Amino acid sequence: MAYNILLVEDDAVLRGGLVELFGREGYAVAQAASAREARERLNSGIDLVVLDVTLPDGDGVSLCREWRAAGVKQDILFLTARDEEFDVVRALDAGGNDYVTKPFRMMELLSRMRALLRRGGADQAPTVRGGLEIDAAHMQVKKDGVPLPLTFTEFRILAALTQRRGVVPREWLLEALWDDGGKFIDDNTLSVHMSRLREKIGADHIRTIRGVGYQWED
């Protein structure tokens, strides 16, 4: 499924780069450069808010506190140039779910976003792709109603392939698996996991794009 992200960032250059990055990852992105615009663009269709702490007409912490008081349930990931403990505690006490300190690594930001989206997807119904019922909340997959015995890594590969649009570069998949699990997955290990996953779900679902990566086929 394609997740909807609200990006609240007043730095136009950084905002443009993040919009491009999120788009490549398959996310639909709504943009806001101020607290006022963020209030206008937050709606029930947004799955995650990526919120800068410093805004031209206020600050992200106060905006987060305002949203929580109004009953806003979406997870909020703070972007902050401050790393003092006081600022971190203040942001989390206001209702934030996580934070990344600038300057940050793009893969770290994406990893933290994925973690929040997975947790937020706990109440979502399973998705169906190519005859497979994929339950992200419980990390289970069924084929024709029969559970498939996927390993943790196999499930993560399947989720990455089915959630992204288009081709998933092999290098991106290696970095994503390493970031999420805290363990290094080398090229040969990925090939082994991919081969086993194909055996379990059907080889026709995963198309190899030679020299680039993989693409999901329903």
N, C-alpha and C positions, 0 to 999 in steps of 0.2 A: 504494500500500500504506500501511497505518497503522503508524507506528513506535511502539515502546514506550519511554517515557522514565522513568527513575528520578530523581525530584527529591529531593535531600537538602538541606533548608533548615530551620533551627530557628525562624526568624521566621515566626510563624503568618500574619501579615498578608501578607507578601511571598509566602509559599508559596501562600496561597490565590489571590493575584492571578496567580501564574505558572501554577497549575493551570488556572485559567479561560482564560488566554491560550493555553496549550498545547492545551487541549481545543478551542478555536475553530480552531486550526490543523490539527486532525485527528489529534493525537497522543493515544495512550492513556497515562495518567500514573499511576505508582505513587509514593506519597509516603513520606518518612521525615523525622523531626525530629531524629534522633540517629544516631550511628555504629552503635549497636546495632540500631536499626530498619533502617538501610541494609544491614547484613550479612544481616538476615533476608529482605529483599525483593529483593536482587540475585539474578537467575537468568538462565538462558541465553536467556530470551525478551526480555530488556532489550536495546535497541539502542544506547542512549546514557545516560550518567549525568551529570546536572547537579548538581555537588557544591559545597556551601558549604565554605569553608576553616575557619570557626570553628563548632564544634559543642559542645553542652553536655557531652558525655562524651568529648571528644577533639578532634582536628582532621582536616580533610579530607585534608591532605597525608599524614599518617601512615596514614590509611585507604586512600588510593590506593596507597601503597607496599606495604601489606599485601596488597591485592588483586592487584597486579602480581606479587608474590612467589608468590601462590597460583595464578597462571596466568590471571587474569581478563583477557579480551581486549577488552572493550567500551571504546569511546572515552570519555574523561572530560573534561568541560568544567567548569573551576573558576569559582565565583563568589567573589570576594574583595573586601573593603573596603580592602585594602592594595594599594598600587601601587608600593612600593619594589622596585627591581630584585632584591634578595635574595629576596624572597618569591616573585616570579614565577619566578626560576630554580629555587628550591627546589621549587615545585609541578611544574614541567615535568620536573625531574630525577627526581621521584618516579614519573613515568609519566603525568602529565597530558598531554592533547593540545592543550588551548587554555584560555584564561581570559578572563573579562570582569570588569572592575573596577566595583564599586558606587560611586555610582549609575550605572546603565547605561541605554541606550536599548533599548526592547523590540525594535525592528527589528534592532538590532545583535546582540542575543542570538539572535534567531531566525535571522539570517543565518549566524552562526557555527555554530549547531546544524545547519542545513541542509548546510553545507560538510562537517561531520564525518560526517553521515549519508550524504551522497553518496559520500564516500570509503569509509565502512564498508560501503556497498552494493556494493563492487566484486566481492565473491564471491557476490552474490545472483543467482539466476536471473532472467531477464527476466519481467516481468509482462504479462498479457494483459488489455486493456480494450477492449471494443467491437470486437473483431477485429483490434486493433493489438497487436503484440508490442513492448513498450517495454523496452529494455535500458539502464538507467540507468548501468551501469558503463562502457559504451562510447558512451553518448549516441547510440544508434541506434534507429530505429523501423522496423518492417516491417509492411506490410499485405498479407495473403495471401502471405506469404513473400518479398515484394519490398521491398527497402529504399526508404524515402522520403527524398528529399533535403531534410531540414529544416535550417534555419539554427540557429545556437546559441540565438538568442532564441526562435525558434519551439519548439525542444525544451524550453526552460525554461518556456514558457507551458504546453505540453502536460503537462509533469511536475507543475506547480503545480495544474492542473485535475484531473488523475487521482489525485493523492496526497491531496487534501483532500476531506473529506466535505461535501456540501451546496454552497451558493452561495459562490463566490469573489468578494469585493467588488472592484470595479475599482480602488479606491484602494489596497487591499492588494496587488494584483497590480503596480501601478505602483511601489510602494515596494519590493516584494520584488525586482523586476527591477533596480531601481536599486542596492539594497544588494548584491546578489550580483555584479553585473557591474562595479560602480564607474562606470557610465555612466547618465546621466539618460535615462529613457524617458518622453516626454511622452504626453499623451492621444491625440493624432492618430497618433503613431508606433505606439502599442499597437493602435489600430484597424486600421492597415495590416497589422501582423504577424498579428493575429487573423484578418483576412480571408484572408490567404495560407495560414495554417494550416488554415482551414476548407476551402479549395480542395484541399489536399493530402490531408487525412484524411477529409473528408466533413463537410458543413455540419451534418448532423443530430446530430453528436456534441457540439457546443458550443451550448448554449442560452443566449440572452441574457435576463437578468432585468432588464427595463427599469428604469433608475434605480438599480440595485444592482450588478450585475456579471454573472458567467457561471457556468454549472453544466454539469458533464460528464454526458453521456448515453451509457450503454453501448449 
